[in-house]
Amino acid sequence: MKVSLNIDGDFKETKVTIETPKLDESVQELLDYIKGRETEFLVGKVGEMQHILQPSDIHYFHTEKEAVIAVTTSGSYKLKEKLYELEELLPSNKFIRLSKSVIANLHELSRFEASFNGTLCVHFKSGAKEYVSRTYVNSIKDALKMNRRKSE
């Protein structure tokens, strides 16, 4: 990997350009790192009180009555962002979509179990549980490095 840095006082803002023949794991890690640096906090509301939330403290996000809720150890907070916006903001090596209505912090998962209908039930360290819809089962298995070839 070749790296260049150009520092010039005439630049108005920092611009990152990655030129690559393919999107491999090392490039994805760079993108996730850069995205993670941009999202240092989110603002969640409880009533009229606004709270500053660190993404790493959030166990998962889910939709509830057309609102997005961030669940942490200290409580649940209503966010202004939509789930698809959070998915773009948050690093994909730490947060993963479980269903159309849930994004989870991979570091807060404790265990999971297969359901008879092809879904997974994910248990969080907090004791909460959510279900992975069939559409997202393979992506969570990939993220947890469970989709290994038998020859490995």
Secondary structure, DSSP 8 states (H G I E B T S, - for coil): --------TT-SS-------SS--HHHHHHHHHHHHHH---EEEEETTEEEEE-GGGEEEEEEETTEEEEEETTEEEEESS-HHHHHHHS-TTTEEEEETTEEEEGGGEEEEEE-TTS-EEEEETTS-EEEE-HHHHHHHHHHTT----TT-
